[in-house]
Amino acid sequence: MRIRFLTKAVLTAALLLPVAAGQVFAAAYPDKPVNMIIAFTAGGSSDVQARIMQKYWDKHVKQQWVFVYKPGAGGAIGFGEIAMAKKDGYTIGGINIPHLVIQAVTQKAQFTINDFDYICQVVNDPQAVAVRKDSRFKSAKEVFDYAKANPGKLKVGLVGPNSGHHLMYLDVQKKLGFPVTEVFYKGAADQNAALIGGEIDAMFGNLNDVMRSLEEMRVLALAAEKRNDFLPNVPTLREEGFDIVSDIRRAFVAPKGIAPEQLAFLRDVFKKIALDPEYLKDMKTAGQPAEYLDGEALFTYMKSLDADIKAAFAKK
Amino acid sequence: MNEFILPALVHVFEPLNIFLMIAGLTGGIIIGAMPGLTATMGVALMVPVTFSMDSTNGLVMLGAIYAGSIYGGSNSACLICTPGTPSSVATTFDGWPMCQAGKADKALMTSLLSSAFGGTVGNIFLLFLAVPLAHFAVKFGGPEGFWLCLFGLSTIAVMSSGNMLKGLVSGAIGMLVATIGLDPHAGIPRFTFDYYPLIQGVEVIPAMIGLFSFSQVLYLIGSYKPFIAQYAPEPGSLRWVARQLAGKCKTVLLRSSIIGTLVGMLPGAGGEIAAIIAYNESKRWDKNPDRYGTGIVEGIASSESSNNAVIGGSLIPMLTLGIPGSAVAAVILGALLAKGIQPGFRVFTVTGDLAYTFIMSQFVVNLLMIPIGLLLIKVLVRLLSIRLTFVAIAIVVLSAIGSYAIRNSALDIWVVFLFGLLGYFCNRVKLDCGAMALGIILGPMIDENFGKCVSLSKASDGSVLQVFLNSSIAMTLICLTLLSLATPWLLSRRRKKSSDVTREALASASSAMSDISAGVFSLLLAGAFYTQLGELEGVGRSYPSCILLFIVLLGGYILFNGLKQRRKNAGKTMKSDEEPVAFRRVGVIVFTSAAYIVLVPVLGFYAASALFLFCSAMILNDTKVSALLSACLLTAIMCLAVWLGFSVLLGVPVPGGLLL
């Protein structure tokens, strides 16, 4: 008898607890935790950035974020998950650009750039041209000149294929002629290892990634509009006379069609966070190149990028 | 270095650090022991917690979780034949037979002491040789990676020396399945059978949970045993194990730990590969290799010491070059970077205090692991006194949530189910699940490195051969691979001299049927993949084509062999030596599990689990106690435990639905 009573009690408790916790009360948005979809693994660069933002989100909003990791297929699984989420304002997520645009163009992905409401951009991580510390190349110009003089001899490492690095590579090929041997790596860690180990002669890599192995590498130039605070002595490719600008950006989005006042609320909070000096300090410590861009401007950028990418990958 | 050691030791013994180490170890061991919750996840989940801590404390805690969870994986490997983390696949080979022989506590203590030993060896390398070893590690490029993986694969020949053909075809099937997903060379979907979610590929961990764990559930339910294994605790087990390890296992331990450290340093190759290579090296050099796989101390010792040695190894390139040697090291790197700590050789001078405190803490962690591990072993062996049916049903629920938690994908629960059926089928037709797992783990790395070599060949005037052969490391690995492939032949020569058991006699009557099934299955699978080759091009096409050809040739030969056998046996009366199987019960659990997975996204995880637990326990109940009572108890306890463990403590999201 006693056991039977206990059983019942435990069973009832087990069934009732989550029900009680899941009760929904109507109130001002957001009145329950907001799901934050991260399309990469926990502990990765995208996750770390979002966690820094979360710290400041909690200062402005009572409801917290629930992190949901949906990694796979270079982010495409998670991006698709955001696009297809309920449009109730309780699911938002982080996206990476240009990954998302390229996937929509080349991989039969389940989304296009029009499936999202853009909250804002928070990171602009420019691409860098890097070589080994003891390399004979002292400037980007030397790399490009050598490549042209010795077709196929220069081994260049890229993360990819169909990535931001790949896009920059196609751009360089189109504008400068760049007959090299390209090698794709699964991720920045493998690519850095290959450069340090001497398997490749040069690489296109993100600032955030080359910073990890700065003792072993020489960054020759940045594919950015202007010099970066992290490496103030490194010139831009434009300064060197090459019109190449390429970067990887991180942004936050909601599925297309959430209530306009919800979108306005999110944009407002994110803007407050992105301009907070404390937040910017944290970002700098973590090696994340912060750059704020509001939702409207970001969408305009996405549209122009979409056109560029369709042209670049058209033949494939 | 010397000026940092003493202050570092003082830091390590601060009460807060000791507390964090104990907490991290305990949590890590439990996370590691849960099928599906891996070391990577355990560490990743705790990274946000470290944001509010001092960097040194945070790092010390993450290191303790890392060590604890890699050891913890062996607990479930021994007790329920389910590797808790991918690193402990090789531990099942001897741990599970040892447990079945009633020596569960000895198996667990062996793995505990070996883990602590391996972890310490890896850490010694990290402390004294980090800089030169890091420079060696980055020399492993495309060709070297390719040959290392082939060397790993060649161990199939050693592993399944009794039945090499089936071992090889199993490995190839694993490699083929691993090509599903995004083609790493062209970035386009490959073998997705027009089902979009397959673009994320078959994740290693759910596949292994299926192959080893779910298939084990089917086997256990079908066996007529009341308990997993008889177990009577013996006093003095620990002393016995310690004497074994310090005595005849000395060489095995040391060799395996060094292999673990070296493999751990290489980016991309982690504990699972180290453990398998170490296991096979121990087997190869043993005087009597046939003992391996029957439940011997050496087998567990080599696998477990090497996977814990990986920890120190994987931290070497992470701290010195910013290149993580394993997935867990990558997560720890993320935590370091978030704190603004730049990796590099300067880590040992500029932030020497932090680096050396961390390294010293790893020594203490490996010591503390022994008492904490012993305490938990006492609790965990109790599992063996629960009725087998209930354990099996509970494993299904744990497998489902564990596999889902890895990347929050419903696809992965189905992967567990399908690979479970596959594993059960393979066990019956004598295909080798271990070899298949090896194929799934190594396949993507071979694919990727093969593609790199082809790309690189453009710079050496198109000669692929030159790329493959141009380094001394590559040549060494090739020699090792050839040696490894020759091992079965050497073994059989040695065996002929000493033993008189002819293998022909072992190839019993039942093998004809299993050969035919295995052959037909391989051919069908190859056929299905062949239909999907259409749009692929370049390396992304040629690599799977090679595997397909290999499977067709071997599968055809096995089928032919089976048919020949059957003709020879025709007319003879068959004597089956197989255990009896309760197929009705196996059918029931397959059906309820399938219904469960269908219902999870509809009803929600907890509601579906409760329903599944209750119904399965009601139907399959084989105890004298009332079915209703035991079913209710099982349901309540499991739901509560999963809810507390996953939702409350770890905050892992579970699949939602209509109800809960």
Interface residues (C-beta under 8 A of the other chain):
Chain A: I3 R4 T7 K8 V10 L11 A13 A14 L15 L17 P18 V19 G22 T41 A42 G43 G44 S45 D47 V48 R51 I52 K55 V66 V68 Y69 K70 P71 G72 A73 G74 A76 I77 T106 Q107 K108 Q110 G152 K153 L154 K155 G160 P161 N162 S163 H166 T181 E182 V183 F184 Y185 K186 A189 D190 N192 A193 A194 I196 G197 G198 E199 M211 R212 S213 L214 E215 E216 T285 A286 G287
Chain B: T40 M41 V43 A44 L45 V47 P48 F51 A137 V138 K139 F140 G141 G142 G181 L182 P184 H185 A186 G187 I188 P189 Y196 P197 I199 Q200 G201 P267 G268 P317 L321 G322 I323 P324 A330 V331 L333 G334 A335 L337 A338 K339 G340 Q342 P343 G344 F345 R346 R407 N408 S409 E448 G451 K452 S455 L456 K458 A459 Y606 A610 L629 C632 L633 T635 A636 I637 C639 L640 W643 S647 G651 P653 L660
